Amino acid sequence: MKKSILVLFSIILFGCSPAIFKKKWTEETAPESYTTRFETNKGNFDIKVTRSLSPKAADRFYQLVKHSYFDDVLFYRVNPGFVAQFGASDSLKRQAWDNVNVPDEKTVQSNVRGTLSFARGEKDTRTTDLFINLGDNSRLDTIYYQEVTGFPAFGEVIQGMSVVDSLYSGYSDTVMQDFGLMTQDRPKFLMKYPKLDKIEKAYLLGQ
C-alpha cells in the first residue's frame, strides 16, 4: 500500500513539474531584434540580438531564453581575454535540446569583444552552448574546423560588460576535463570547482 502511494505521488509530482523541453519550441521564430537580461550572482548584464546576423542562431537563443533553459546554468569556462562560456546543463535538459541541432551559417558579424556566438564541434552542432567574447577574437570568424568555417556572432552585450569581466576565471580551461561530470553530477562537479559563477535567471526584456 505504501509503495503504491509513493508511486502515485511520483507520477503526480512529475506531471505537475514544468516541462523542460517541447519539440514545438524549436519552431518558434525570434523577432528581428530583441534584448535579453541575465541575472547572475555577480550582477546583471543585457544582450541585444540582431536576427539578420545569424537567423537560426538568433531563433535558438530566443527559444532557450524564453523557456528558461539558462536559469541556474554555470559559466563553466572563463578564459581571460578569450571567452566566457555557458549553456551546458544537466544531462536530461541538455540532451533534449541537443536532439535538434542548429544548421551552420556564414559569419557576418565579427567576434569582437562583447559579442555572443554559439560554440560548436562538428558540422551543424550548435545547440545550447554559447560564449561571450572577452577580447577581440576575429580569428574565430574564419577558423576552419570539421568542415565548417567560423563562429557567427549574432548578439552583443550592451550593458553590464563589467559583470561579464568579473566572472571567476581561476579554473580557466581545466574544467573541460570534467565536462561530463558537470552535466551528469553537478553537486560533485561543484565540490571540485566551487568558485564558478552562475546565471540565476535569464529572460526576454519587454515581454
Residue pairs with C-beta under 8 A, 6 or more apart in sequence:
18 68
20 92
20 93
20 96
21 67
21 93
21 96
21 97
22 67
23 100
25 63
25 66
25 67
26 60
26 63
26 97
26 100
28 59
28 62
28 63
28 66
29 59
29 62
30 49
30 51
30 58
30 59
30 61
30 62
30 63
31 51
31 62
32 50
32 51
32 52
33 48
33 49
33 50
33 51
34 48
34 49
34 51
34 62
34 204
34 205
34 206
35 46
35 47
35 48
35 49
35 158
35 204
35 205
35 206
36 46
36 47
36 49
36 61
36 65
36 155
36 202
36 203
36 204
36 205
37 44
37 45
37 46
37 202
37 203
37 204
37 205
38 44
38 45
38 46
38 47
38 70
38 160
38 199
38 201
38 202
39 199
39 200
39 201
39 202
40 75
40 163
40 167
40 197
40 198
40 199
40 200
41 197
41 198
41 200
42 163
42 166
42 167
42 197
43 160
43 162
43 163
43 166
44 159
44 160
44 163
45 157
45 159
45 160
45 161
45 163
45 164
46 157
46 158
46 159
46 160
46 205
47 116
47 155
47 156
47 157
47 158
48 155
48 156
48 158
49 58
49 61
49 62
49 116
49 154
49 155
50 58
50 109
50 154
50 155
51 58
51 59
51 154
52 108
53 108
53 109
53 152
53 153
53 154
53 155
54 105
54 107
54 108
54 109
54 152
54 153
54 154
55 105
56 102
56 103
56 105
56 126
57 102
57 105
57 117
57 118
57 126
57 152
57 154
58 154
58 155
59 102
60 102
60 118
60 126
60 127
61 116
61 118
61 130
61 154
61 155
62 204
63 69
64 70
64 87
64 97
64 128
65 202
65 203
65 204
66 204
66 207
68 201
68 202
68 203
69 89
69 93
69 97
69 128
69 202
70 86
70 87
70 199
70 202
71 199
71 200
71 201
71 202
72 198
72 199
72 200
73 86
73 87
73 88
73 89
73 198
73 199
74 86
74 88
74 182
74 196
74 197
74 198
74 199
75 84
75 85
75 86
75 167
75 168
75 196
75 197
75 198
75 199
76 85
76 86
76 88
76 175
76 179
76 182
76 193
76 196
77 83
77 84
77 85
77 131
77 171
77 172
77 173
77 175
77 176
78 84
78 85
78 134
78 167
78 168
78 169
78 171
78 172
78 197
79 85
79 134
79 169
79 172
79 173
80 134
80 169
80 172
81 134
81 135
82 133
82 134
82 135
82 137
83 131
83 132
83 133
83 134
83 137
84 131
84 132
84 134
84 164
84 167
85 119
85 129
85 130
85 131
86 129
86 130
86 131
86 199
87 119
87 128
87 129
87 130
88 94
88 128
88 129
88 179
88 182
88 183
89 128
89 183
90 183
90 186
91 183
91 184
94 127
94 128
94 183
97 127
97 128
98 127
98 128
100 127
101 124
101 125
101 126
101 127
102 118
102 124
102 126
102 127
103 124
104 120
104 123
104 124
104 126
104 148
105 152
106 150
106 152
107 141
107 142
107 149
107 150
107 151
107 152
107 153
108 152
109 115
109 152
109 153
109 154
110 138
110 141
110 153
111 117
111 133
111 136
111 137
111 138
111 140
111 141
111 151
111 153
112 133
112 136
112 137
112 138
112 153
113 133
113 134
113 135
113 136
114 132
114 133
114 156
114 157
114 161
114 164
115 132
115 133
115 153
115 155
115 156
115 157
116 130
116 131
116 132
116 133
116 153
116 154
116 155
116 156
116 157
117 130
117 131
117 133
117 140
117 151
117 152
117 153
117 154
118 126
118 127
118 129
118 130
118 151
118 152
119 126
119 129
119 130
119 131
119 151
120 126
120 129
120 148
120 151
121 146
122 146
122 147
122 148
123 146
123 147
123 148
132 157
132 164
133 140
133 153
134 164
134 165
140 150
140 151
141 150
141 151
142 149
142 150
143 149
143 150
143 151
157 164
167 197
168 195
168 196
168 197
170 195
171 193
171 195
171 196
175 182
175 193
175 196
178 189
178 192
178 193
181 188
181 189
181 192
182 189
190 196
